[in-house]
Amino acid sequence: MTATTSPVLSPNRISAPGERFRAARRQTMQLSKPLTPEDMMVQSCAEASPAKWHLAHTTWFFESFVLREFLPDYRVFHADFAWLFNSYYESFSAFPEKRLRSSFSRPGLDEILRYREHVDAAMERLFEQEPEAEALRRIELGANHEEQHQELLLTDILNAFYTNPLKPKYRDQGSGVRGQKNREQGSEGAREPLTPLGFQQFEGGLRAAGHAGGGFCFDNELPRHRVWLEPHALAVRLVTCGEYAEFMADGGYRKPEFWLSAGWDAVKHNGWRAPLYWSHEGGDRRECEWTVFTLRGELPLKELAATPVSQVSFYEADAYARWAGRRLPTEFEWEAAVEGQPIEGNLLDSGNLTPVPATDLVQNEDGAKYQNQETTKHYGDCWVWTSSAYLGYPGFHPLDGTLGEYNGKFMSGQMVLRGGSCVTPARHIRASYRNFFAPETRWQFSGIRLAKQQVAGVRFQESVDRSAHSEPITDT
């Protein structure tokens, strides 16, 4: 399925269910075009799934929860697909162990593509019949589900290519808004300057959290409720690779005093010494010898010093924050800071497919190619680990029936992440969106935004300064 076309569609917001469905389906296929059939079979870590499975499972969702219930006389494509491509819906059917997905050499890719065509054609027949309200709600849920799997497809193929000794590229360096900027300025590969880290102050108080209405949301974003926030400040950008390298150079992975107990156990058990896709050659681990593997291939760390650090676990994010004399934000501090802001930043629609410096130009949700990230601050690049456990809001109620298993049953042992990443579709993210992963998870585009407490009416006193860079205070 190799091709050279752009991997992303126009980022314009799409509202009508039929249009949203078609856009999501096209986007998945475009993201798959750079992959060979062999690429699409790889399952390189326990958390990942093969790309071929993503193509089938997203199709299974529409067949299982929309067509079988709302299209009269619909004929399933293959009776065994009902359980073969089920992910975790226990009340729907049995399903194979996740770790076995790469062993599904059959059905072949051609049959999976026919499956998608079969379901897409049936969905068009359903749209012609003016679907009832519940069908439309499930279609919108299915489109958002497919957008989640678009991000997973890219994170999974990044891990697959990282484990390949040839270290293949998913995309070339020259595509995307960052590549366009570099071509125009003649600066491809140039080292970006590091923007000093500032903090924006917030007074706190009684705030509303959760989805406010006016569009789609998942059940875990409801109900809207009140939370109390103490005065605090959030960093105006994410922690960079260069800053994280200072933590490593200072022995961050060798000092248990910075780590939660379970985090220190993970460091020892897994042999962590750097973020997931960082590698080095030779015995001396100086910064210039480290490389970082990305969807655009392996790059020298020295060229990425000003880009946000990514593929770190919650434990690593928390340890860095402690080392820096800071903390991680709560999910409600993040949401309160972002609510009402436009959805702009280095998201999938920019075509960068990797975090970029805060000074880089990125696309916004309306397709403008030259939006300076320094004015956007909170969306994109990396999902931000928060200090909040993933729990239901007061009065939370999952969806009825089998779809109630979508989110609610995972509300144990997970941490909340906010803000989207460089592979999150812009139309998919919002201020109330709650992502969640186990604290040891590293294969996602997950990064670090620092926070600190504020005494009401008093400017911050800097008690710890781990960085050579000044930290000007930005008042709001």
N, C-alpha and C positions, 0 to 999 in steps of 0.2 A: 504493500500500500504506500510505497514511498512516493513523495511529491514535493514540490518546492513552493507551493502556495502558502499564504499566510495562515497560521494555525488558529486565528481568532476571527470572529465575526464582528460586525459593527456593534459598538457598545451601547447603542441607543436603548433606552428602557422599552420593554415590550409588555403590554398589558393584557390584550385579549388572549384567552386561554389557547385558542388555536394557533395564534402567532407565537406565543411563548413555547408551546409544544414543538412546533416546527423548528424554531430557532435553536432550541436545546438539542434536538435530534441532529440537525446539521452541524452544530458546533462539535458534538462528540465525534462525528465522522471526520471533520476537518482536523481535530487534534490527533486522530489516529493515522492520518495520511503519511507522516514521516516514518511510520513503523513498518517493518517487514512482518510477514506471518510468524516468523521465528521469534521476533521481538515480543509478539503478542502472546506467546506461550509462557513467558518467564514469570516466576513468582519467587523473588529473591530474598524475601524475609517473611517472618510469620505474620506481620501486619498487612502485607501487601496482597494484591490479587493480580492475576494476569490481565492484560488489556483486553484480550478476547472475552474474558469473563465479564468485565465491565460492560462491554457492548451487549452481551446477552442478558445480564442481570437488569440493566436499566429497561430493556425491552420486556423482560418478564414482569416488571412492576406494572406496566400499562396493561399487559395481557391479563394479569392476575387480579388487579384491583379495579380496572375500568372496563375492559372489553367483555370479560366473562360475566360481568354483572349487568352491564348497561347496553350492550349491543345484541339485540335479538338474533338468534341463529349464528352467533359467532362460532367459528370452528378453530380450536386451538391448533397451533402449528405442529406441535409434537407433544404427546401426552407426558413423556418423561421430563420435559423441560420444566414442568410445574414444581418438581422437587429438585432437579439438578441445579437450577439457577436461583433457588431460594437462598437468601443469605442467612437470616437468623429468626424468621417468623415461625416460632414454634407451633402456634395455633393454626397455621396454614397447611404445613406439610413437614415431613422429615426433610433433612438436607444433608449433604456430605460435609465432612470436616473441612474447615477453611484451608488447612494446610495442604489438602489434596487437589486444590483447584488447578494447579499446573500440570496435573496428570491427565486432565481431560483433553487428550489429543482428538477425541471425537466428542461432540460434533466438530467438524472442521470449520475454518474461518468462513468459507463460502456458504456453509449452511447457516452460520450465525448471521451473516449478512442477509440471507434470504429470510431468516426469522425477523430481522428488523424491518425489511420491506413488507412482509406479510402483516405485521402489527401496524406499521405506519399506514398502510392502505386501509386497514380496518378502522383505524382512528379517523381517517378522512371520511369514511362512511358514517361514523358516529357524529362527526361535526355537522354533516348534512342533515341530520335528524334533530338538530337543536337539543343537545343533551340536557337532562334535568340538572338541578342545582348541585346535588351530591356528586354527580359525575364530573361536573365542572370543577368542584373543589378537589376531587381526587386527581384530575388532570393537572391542575396547578401544583398540587403536591408532587406528582410524578415528574413534572418539569424541573422543580427545585431539587428533587432527588437526583435527577440526571445531572444537574449542574454540580451537585456535590461529588458525583462520581467523575466528572470531568477533572476536578482538582485531584481526586484520588488517582486517576489514570496517570496524570503527570508526575505526581510524587512517587508513584509505584515504578514508573519507567525510569525515573531518575535513580532510584535505588538499584534497579536491574542493570542499568548501564554502568553504574559505579562498581558493581561487582564483576562486570565483564573486564577481563584483563586488557582488552583493546581500548577501554574507556571511550566508547563512541559518543558522538554528539547527537542530541535530539534536534537541535536547530543550530544554524551557523551564527557567528557573532554579529553579522551585519544587519540582521532583521530586527524589527521592533523599533520603538521610539528612541531607545538609547543608541542603537546602531545608527539611526538617522542623524541624531545629534552629533555623534562622533564623526560621521562622514562629512557633515557640513563644516565642522570645526577642524577637521584633520587631526583628531586627537585620539583615535582608537588606541586603547591600551594605555593611555596616559593615566598617571596616578592622580586621583581626585584629592583636593584639600579636605581636611576634616573640619566640619562645622563644630564650633564649641558647643558643649552641651548646656542648654538652658532649661529652666523649669518654669512652668506656668502655674500660678497660684489659683486656688479655688477656695471659696469661703466655706463650702459644705452646707450643712443644714438639711432640712427635710426635702427630699427629692422623690419624684416618681420614677419607677423603673419598670421595664417590660414594654411589650409592643403597645403602641398608642392607637392602633387601628389605622385604616386607610391602606389596605394592601395585604399581601400574603404574609403569614408568619408561621413558624412551627409551634407545636403545642408547648414546648419548653420555654417559650418567650412570654407565656401568659400564666396567670393574669397580671395585669398592670397593678402595681402596689407601691407603697411608700417605703423608703429606706432613709436612714439617718446617716449623713456623712460628716465626719469631723473635718476641720480645715486641713487641706493637703495641697500638694503640688505634684504635677506630672511632668516628666521630661518631654521636651518638645520634639524629640526624635528618638529612634531606637538606638540601642547600643550597637556599636560598629565592630567589624572584625578586628580592627586595630586595637580598639579598647579591650576587647575580649582576649586578644593575644597578650596584653599586659597582665591580665589576671593569670593566664597560663604561665607567663614568665616569672611571676611572683610566687609560683608554686601552688596555685589555686587548687589543682587536682591532687595535691599531696598534703593538704592541710585540713584535717577533719573538722576544725573549729568553724569552718564556713558552711558545713553541710548538715542538712537534716539527717537523722540516723538512717532512714531508708535510702536516702540519696548517697550517703557514704558507702552503704552496702552495695548499691548499684555501681559506684565507681570501682570498688574492689572486685566485684563479681564480673563485671564486663570489661575491665581494663580501660575505662575511659581516660583519655589524656587530652582530648580536643573535641570540638563538635564533630558530628557524624562523618561529614565528607571532607574533612581536613586530612591531608597526608603530608609526609615529609621524607626527604631522602638524606641519608647519612646520619651520623651520630649526634651532630650538633643541631639542636632544634631552634636555630635562630629564625626570626620572622621570614627572612628572604628565602628560606628553604621550604617553607610550607606552601602547599598548593590546595586549592579548594575545587572540588568537582561540582559542576553545575549542569543544567540542561544544555548549555552551550559549550560543554567540554571542561577540561581541567585548566584552571587559571592560577597564576601566581598570587599568593596572599598579598604581596606588596602592591598589586594592582587593585586589590579589593579592600584596602585598609579602611576606606571611608564608607563602605557598604554595610548595611545591617548584618550582624551575625545571625545565622540561621541554622536550622537542624540541631537545636539544643533542647534538652529535656526541661521539664519544670524544675527538677532538682538542680540542674546546671544554672538555670535562670535565677533561682533563689540563692544559690551559692554566690554567684557573681554579685547579686544585689547586696548580700551581706558583706562581701569583700569590699564593695564600694561605699559601705556605710549608708546604704539605702534599703529599700524594700520593693516588692512587686505591688502594683496597684490591685485593688479589689475590682471585681467586674463592674460594680456599680459606680466606682470612681471613673472608670473608663467610659461607661455609657453616659453618665451625666456630662462629661466633657465633650462628647461627640454628638449628642442628640441635637437634631436640627441642622447639623452641618451637611453640606453637599457631599455626595459619595464620590470622592476624588482621591487619586493616589496611584501607586504602582500596582495595579490589579492586572488580571489576565488580559484585559482589553488593551493595555499598553504594548503587549507583544514582547515585553522584555524577558519574561520567564525566569527571572532571577532578581533578587533584591538589588536596588541601585542606590547611590548616594542621595542624601536629602536634597542636594542642589540639582538633581537631574530633572528633566522634563518628562512628564508622563501624560497619558490620556485621561480625561475625565469621563464621566458617564455619558456625556453628550457628544463624545468623539473628538474634542479639541486636542490636538497633538502637543501643544506647548503649554502645559499647566505645570508651574513650578511646585514641586512637592513641599517646599518650605512653607507654603500657604495652606497645605492640606493636613499635614501632621499625623493623622491617626489611622487612615485606611491604607491597606496594602503593604507590600514588601513581605512582612512576616506576621502571622498570627501572634498576638501578644499573650504570653502566659500571665494569668492573674493569680492572686493568692486565694481565690474563691473556689471552694469545692463545688462540684456539679450536683446541685440539689434542686428539687422542685420548689417553685415559688409558693408562698402561702396561698392555699386554695387551688393548687395545680390539679388539673384533671387531664389524663391522656385522652387521645382520640378513642372513639368507641371501636370495639372489635379488634381484629388482627392488627390494624394500623396503630393501635395503642402501643404496640411493641416498638414503634419507630424510635422513640427517645426515652420514654419514662423508665424502662427496665434497666437502663445504664446509669441510673443516678446513685452510684456507689463506687468509691475508689477512683473517681475521675476529677480532673481539674478543668476549669473553664478557661477558654482562650477567646480573645475578641479581635475584631478588626479586619479579618481577611488577609490574604497574602498575594504575592505576585502571580499566583495561578488560580485566584478566585475570580469568577466572573463578576463584573461590576453590578450587573442587574440582580445578583444573588445576595449581596451583602447589605446590611443595614445596622443602625445603631444598637438595636435590641438583639441582634443575632448572637447566639451562644454556641460556640464550638466546644468540644470536650474530648479529652484524651487522658489516658493513664499517665501519671507523673513521670514515668520513665521513657515515654514516647519521644523519639528523636527523628523519625523519618519524614515528618511533616515540615513545612516551611514555618517553623515556630521560632520566635525571637524574644527580645527583652526590651521592655520599656520600664524605666525606673520611676519610683514614686518616693515621696517623703512627707512627713508630717509637718504641719504648720501650726504654730501657736497663734491664735486669733489676734490680729493686729500687730504681730511681731514678724520682722523679716527673719529669714532662715539664718541660723548660725551653722557654719560649715565645721562639723566636728571631725570629719575624715575626708582627706583628699587623696585618692588613689591614682588620680590622673594628672598627667602633665598639662592638661588643657584646662583653661579657666572655665568657670560655670556661671555666666552672668544670670542674674535673676530677671525674669520677665514678669512684670505685674499685670494683672488683668483688672 
